[in-house]
Structures are given as structure tokens and as C-alpha cells.
Amino acid sequence: RRFIEESQRFADAPRLTQAQLAVLDAWDDELARPENSLLIEVSPGDLLVIDNHRCLHARDAYEDAIDRRLAMRAWAAHS
């Protein structure tokens, strides 16, 4: 949603209608329901692979005592 709303800063971007904003609000409400989420705890040494085309994802704040978190992106394609 953030990217959609931030697009409004560009003069040539189509303006969001009240109906479109209402749909975004309804979508946010669905995403906020606990039964629509999965908490995954990642431990040191774990590898988490997420397909951005099949799931929505976010993360909570975290603390890294020695500031060694490494996040890398990789793109894989199949034919």
C-alpha cells in the first residue's frame, strides 16, 4: 500500500478514488487478522526463502547484539 499511496506524489500518476482507497482499507483489515498471518522465528544459521510472487511479507523490529544481520536478495528463474 505504501508504494501505491506514494505514487500520488507524481503529478502524472492517476489519482486514487475513494472507492480504491476503500478497497485498500478492506485489504489492510484482512491482512491484519491474526488467522491470515504466520510467525516465523529465524535463528542464526537459518535460511529463509520467500517467493515474492506468492506471498505478502513483512518483518517486526529486531535486535542484533553484534550487528551482523545479513540480508541478500537473489533472483531465480525457471523456464
N, C-alpha and C positions, 0 to 999 in steps of 0.2 A: 504494500500500500504506500509505503514511504516514497518509492520511486514514482508511482503514479501521481501522487499529490505534488511531488517536487517538480514534475514536468510542467506544472502550471506556471512556473516562473518564466517559461519561454513564451513570448508573445504569439508565436505561430503554433503552439500546441492547442489542440481542441480543448475547449473549456468543459470541465466536468459538470454534468447536470445534477439537479437534486436527486433524480432517480438513480443515477450512477453512484452518487455518494451514499444513498440509502442501501444499495446493493453492497458496497464496500463495508458499511456498518454491519449489515447482516452477516457478511462473510467473517468479519472480525469477531462477532459474537459466537459464531460456530467454532472458530479456531480457538477461542478462549475456554471452551467447555473441556473439563478435565478428561472426559472419555474420548476426546479427539486428539489426545497427545500421548507421547511415550517419553518417559525419562530414561536416558541412557547415561550411566556414570562411566566415564572413561578414566582408566588408571594408567600410570606410567607404563610405556611399552605397548599400549593398545593402539590399534589402527582402526579408524572409523572411516568407512567408505559410504558416501551418500550420493545417490543419483538425483541431481537437481531437477530432472525432468519428471520424477515420480513422487517426490515428497517436498513438503514445505519444512524448513528447519530454521532453528534459531538456537541461541545458547544463553544461559544465565551467566551472570558475572562469575568470575573465578579468581582464586588467589594462587599464585605460583611463588612459593617461598624463595626459589632461586632463579626466578625469571628465565626459565629455559623452555617455555612452551614453543613448539614448532608446528606451524600450520602450513601445509603446502597444498597447492591445487594441482590436479592432474586431469588431463582430458583424455578420455579413451573413446575410440570409435570402433564400430563394427560394420561390416558390410553385409 
